[in-house]
Amino acid sequence: MTTLDMEKQQQAKQYNRIKRRLWLVETSFSLIYTLAWLFTGWATGLRSWLIATWPWMSNEWLLVPVFVLIFGAISSILEMPLSYYSGFVLPHRFDQSNQTLKDWIIDQLKGLAISLPIGLIVLELLYLALRVTGGLWWLWAAGGLLVFQVLIANLAPVLIMPIFNKYVPLGEEHAELAARLMKLAENAHTTVKGVFKFDMSKRTKAANAALTGIGSTRRIVLGDTLINEFSLDEIETVLAHELGHHVNKDTPLLITFGTLSTALGLYLASLAMNWAVGAFGFNGIADVAAFPALTLVISLYGLLTMPIDNGFSRWRERMADAYALKSTGKNEAYISAFTRLANQNLGEIDPEKWVVLLFHSHPPLGERIEMARNWK
């Protein structure tokens, strides 16, 4: 049985406290930055300058991406020191990262190369809805985001994830582990395309596993850090938790919940945008100069609903934990696995209640371990 490393728990508390402070700084900066664009007139000024300097910018299909790229690029440049510290310096300081600076920069460029074209497509479709659907733009946008979310969930395991990591089927040396996990999937009445290992250790010392994809792209993926450090029984309980989400139909449930929450947020944004048009002198809700106002409203809505979203997620995570314990009957292995995760991933066992309420999408590790201890 793995025992809890109290020295690492002290590090975990400090590490997560710093990450929360960095989140607060980053969030505050984003809000101040967006407000500055609205109240200084930079937004309307940039839109007018682009059209006056390049008359072909009067074409909305060209004006929207150029405006948003400038708005986003300035923000990214200003936030670059913070991103470097939180993404590279801090994980190295707490011995959680294996990445070289070169590899970290390459990852940032890969992420940009993927997110930029996808983001621009979503942006163009959003502004198309703003231009042609009038007051119902929020409903069309919510429906479009639902389709997009399902599409990404289906394609990510085969098109996006391999860009960042190498995925290979478990070899003969892990034949018993693969057989166990495939049996678990069979008992959960889900079809998977196989069990894959990925080179998680090239970035981090943390361990993780997942059930990714939808339908024909569903597969079990295990970090090499998990395979190398955890016993077969421990890995089995971790994966059983992931399969619990499938058994409890969490994927469609979370997508439905997220879509309804997004629709409400966009509806409230539509009301706020109607007010902002008059308050800041925009030409209408489809005026790209109003983009900072739109992002501000959606960001504030996300902050206000974050505790609700996290509470809903924690409920589903507890149900997945219960399934893992019930389906494997290995509560000792479960306790050992999550204790090892606390040590290896610098996970806090007993964070403050307000921290759990605001930031945790999973129950605290201590609570999950105690649940396993009392399981009958």
Secondary structure, DSSP 8 states (H G I E B T S, - for coil): -----HHHHHHHHHHHHHHHHHHHHHHHHHHHHHHHHHHSSHHHHHHHHHHHH-GGGGSHHHHHHHHHHHHHHHHHHHHHHHHHIIIIIHHHHTT-B---HHHHHHHHHHHHHHHHHHHHHHHHHHHHHHHHSGGGHHHHHHHHHHHHHHHHHHHIIIIIHHHHS-EEE--GGGHHHHHHHHHHHHHTT---S-EEEE-GGGTBS---EEEE-SGGG-EEEEEHHHHHHS-HHHHHHHHHHHHHHHHTTHHHHHHHHHHHHHHHHHHHHHHHHHHHHHHHT-S-TT-GGGHHHHHHHHHHHHHHHHHHHHHHHHHHHHHHHHHHHHHH--HHHHHHHHHHHHHHHT--SS--HHHHHHH-SS--HHHHHHHHHT--
